[in-house]
């Protein structure tokens, strides 16, 4: 047991050195001790590396170069040994395969630790949300407060209405009338602070208290909501797709904007041009603190851009029949669930109020979060 603790302590110290140093020699030594001698393209397979895509990263490049050095050195040493040593017994082939598998596993583990625990730089000061909604209710969970805004029920046309333009997709038609009862919906996306207050643990890396929770599946949302309901004695839920779109459009106060609160995405949303395209070294790269753009007609923030938001519904085709408080397809043929709102790494058209996306309930990604809903509280 003590020996195991010493090994884990050594690994952590090596990881700390790699995170803090810009000396490639030191990085090479640490990676060598950790057994990182697999092919350098393993670095491209790390979960966090996939988020960076083509963005530049000094630390990523440093680790990649170090892995190249250790790989080249390992191959050279291996070749010398192969040239000098006699042919091994036939049963050594299995040992070699096993050894290479262990080396690859060590490389993947080390790379995941490195890319996961090196935090993104954030230098911008973040301010709290300014509540402008006329009617809302404040909740407190383990010291974390959040607001839900009242949405008066009404009837609206759901789908690719005229202001959505020529970029509307086929799954946004046909248009149909929807009548909704009163409800409440989150003033903002669920923040990392709220998620941590309920679940006891937040995302890695932790972007900040007011940043939207990310990398959560539909299944994770249900677990979170069940725990939140147990703590509060309330009945929170994921909004239906119709509730989400009605609220994003501004409810009965709608001015029929293309996005949630404006015809100009720059006013209300974080999307690829003002976030992803900035590059990893820029403070605007990544998701942003909720409420840092203009709200829509109801006083709701970030319903266009920042992170995609899960809805309760199964995904399915529209029909032209009018509906009251729809819950999505009654007999879903697949397990796909609806995402709405676009995100910081998607183009502007994805943030339109009628745009739809679908993913399986177990899907997680760095650009995917949630918003709460609740029946109106008198």
N, C-alpha and C positions, 0 to 999 in steps of 0.2 A: 504493500500500500504506500509506504513512504517513498519507495523507488518510483512508483507511478506519479506521485505528486512532484518529485524532483524533475521528471521528464516534462510534465505539463508546465512547470514553472520555467524551465529552460526554453520551451517552445514560445511561451508568452514573451519572454525577454527578447528572443530573436525577432519576433513579430514587432515588438516595440522599436527595436533598432531599425528595422526596415522602414517603418512608418516615419521615423524621425530624421533619418539620414539621407543625404543626397550624394553620398560617396559610393560609387558603383562597386569599388573593391569590397567595402563593408557589406553591401547588399549581396554580392557574390558569395562571400564567406558564410553569411547567414543562410542563404538559400541552399548552399552546399551541405551545411550541417543538418538542415531540415529535409535533405534528400531530394531537393528540387533539381532533377537532372533530366526530366522528360522533354519531349519536343517543345520548342518555344510556342507553337500554335495552341498549346493548352491554355495559355493566357487568354486567348480569344473566346474560350468556352465558359469563362466564369460568369456567374449570373449578373454581377454588377458590370462587368466589361460589356455585356450586351446592351446595357443602358447607355454606354458612352458612345457607341457606334463609331463615327469618324471624328468625334471631338478629341482635341488634344489633351493630354494629361502627362505632366512631367513624371509623376510617380509611376504611371502605367508604363511609360516608355523606359523608365529606369529599370523597373522589374523585368520587363521584357528583354532588354539588353543583357541584364544579368543572367537571365535564364538561357539566353543564347550562348553566353560565355561558358556557363556551367555545362550546357549540353555539348558544346564543342570540345571542352576539356574532357568530359566523360567519354565521348566517342573516341578521342585520341588515345586515352588511357586503355580503353577497352580493346582497341585495335592492336596496341602494343602487346597486351596480354594474350590476345588471340594468336598473334604471330609467334610469340615465344613459347607458349604452353603447348604440350601435346594434346591431341584430341581427347576430350573428356569421354567418360563412359556414356553409353546410350541413354541411361536414365537421367543424365544431367540436363537433358533438354527441357523436361518438365520443371526442373528447378529454375532454369533461366527464365522461362515464361512466368513462373510465379514471382521471381525477383523483379522482372519488368512490370508486372501488374502492381506490385507493392510500390515501386518507384512512381508509377503513373498516379496511383491513389494518393501518395504523399504530395505529389505536385499539385493535384487538383485541390486537396485540402489546404495546402499552403497558399495557393493562389486565391482560393475563395476567402480565406482569412484576410489576406492582404487587401484585396479589392473591396471587401465588405467593410472592414474597419478603418479604412482611410476615408475620413469624412470629406464631404464637399465643402469648399470655401464659401462662407456666407458673410459678407461684410456690411450689407445694408441694414439699417435700423428698421425694426418692425413695430408698427403701431397697432393698437387694439381696434376692434371692429366698431364703427360708428353706426348705431342702430337708428334707422330712419323709418322703420315700419310703423304704421299707425296703431296696430294692435298686435301684441306679441306676449308670450309668457316666458319667464326665465326659470330655468331649472338649475339645481345644484347637485353635483355628484362628487362626493369625496373632495370638496373644495374647488371643483371645476364648474364654472357656470356656462350655460349656453342658452340660446333663445330659439323658440319656435314661433313662426309668424302665422297669424290667422289668415286663412284663405276662404272667403265667402264662396259658396257654391254657385254654379252657373252653367250655362251651355256655351260651347265653343266648337269651332271646326278644327278637327285634329288631322294632321298630315301636311302635305306640301301645298300650303296656301300660297297665294300670289306673291307675297313678299319673300318667299323662300327662293324664288328665282329659278334659273335653268339648272342649277347644281343639285336639285333635289333628286334623290335616288328612287328607284322603282318601288322599294318597300315602304315609301312614304305615301303611297296612293293605294286605293282610291281615298278621297276625302270622305269623312263621315262626321256626323254630329254626336257630341258627347255631353251628357249632363252629369255633373258631379255635385255631391252634397258638400257641406262645409267640412273643412279639415285644417290641420296645422302642418307646416313643413319647416325644416331647419333653415334658419336665417343664413347659415353657412354650411359647408361640408363638415362632416365630423372631423374634428381636429386631432392631431397627434396627442395633445394634452388630454382631451376627453377620452380617447381610446385608452391611454395609459391609466387614467383615473379609474376606469371600469375594469380593464383587463389586467392591470398591474405591470404591463410591459408594452413598450412602444416599438416602432420600426427601427431597423439598423440600416443606414445611419439615421439618427434622429435629427430632422431638419429644423425643428423649433416648435414651441407650444402651439402656435397659431397656424402652422402649416397643416394642410389636409392629410388625414391618414391615408396611407397608400399601400400597395402590394397586398391587398386583401381580396379574398374570393367571396362569392355569394354565400358560401357555407360559413366563412368567417364572420360575415355580417350578421347572420342569424344567431351565431354563438354570442356575439357582442350584444345584440339586441336582447336576447334572453337573459343575459347577465344584468344588463342595464335595467330591464323590467323587474328583475328580482330585487335589485338594490332599491329601486324607487317605488315599487308597487304600481307603476304605470303600465301603459300598453303601447310602447313605441313600436314602429314597424317601418319597413322600407316602403317608400311611396310607390304606388302603381305607376305604370307608364303614363296613363292619362293624367293622373294627379301631377306628375313631374312636368309634363308638357304644359298643362294649364297654368301652373305656377311660374314656369319659365317665361311664358308669354305675357305674364303680368296679370293673370286672372281677369276679373271683371274690369280692371283698370288698364287693360292692354291697349297699347298704341300701335300694335301690329308691327313690331320691329322684327328684323331678320334674326337678330341675336337676342339674348336675354337682357333687354334694357336699352338697346341701341342698334342702329343699322351699321355702326362702325365697331368692329370687334376690338379695336384698340381701346375703346372707352370702357369695356366691360370684361375683357377676358385675356388670360394668358394662353398663348398658342405658339406655334412653331416659330413664327417670325420674331416675336418679342421675347422668346425664352430659349427654345431648343437651338435655334440658329446662332445664338450669341456665343456658344461654345462653353465648355466646362469651366474654364478659368474665369468666366464673367459671373458677377453676382446674380444676374438675371437668369442664369441657366438653372433649370429645374422648376419644381412647383414653387408657388409663392404663398406667403401668409394670406389667409382668407380675409376678404374684405378690403383688399388693397386696390381694387378697381371700383368703378361705379356700380351701385345696385340697380336692380330693375324696378318696374313700377310698384311692386309690392314691398320693396326693401330687401330683396333676396340677393345675395352675393354669389358670384362665381358659378352661376348656372350655365354660363358659356365659358369653356376653357378650364384651366388649372388641372383638375383630374376628372376622368370619366366617373360616372356615378351609377351604381347598381340600382335597378328597379326590381320590384317584387315579381313582375310578370315573366311568364315564359315568352319567348320570342315567336312570333307568327305573322302571317300575312294579314293585312287589313281587309275588311269588307265594308261595303257602302252603307250597311244598315246602321241606324242610330242606336246608341247604347247609353245606358245609365250605370254609372259607377263600374265600368268594365274592369275585369281582372285578367285580361289577356285571353289567349286561346283556352277554351274549356277542356279540350282533349289534345294536349300537346303531343306531337309525334317525335319531338326531340327534347333534350334537357337544357337547351340553350336558354339563357336568361338575358334580359335587356340591359344595355348600358346606354346612358344618355350624357350629352353635354360637351363632348370633346375634351381635349387635354392640352397641356403645355408643349407637347411634342407632336401634335397633329395640326394639319393646315386649318385655316379659318373655317372652311365650309363644314367641317366636322362639328363645329360649335353652334351651328344653326339650331333653333329651338325645335325643329321637327326631325332633325337627323337622328338615325337609330344605329345601334351596333349590338351585336350579340356575342356572348361567350359562354362556355360551359361553367356550371356552378363552382367548379374547383379551380378555375383559372385565376391566377394572380399576376399582377404586373405593377411596376413602379409608377404607372400613370393612372391607377384605378383605385377609386375610393367609394364613399357613400354619403348619403344625406338622410336624416331621420324624418319621419312623419308621425302624426298622432291624431286621434279624433279630437274635435274641439272640446276644450275644457271651459265650462261656464264660470 
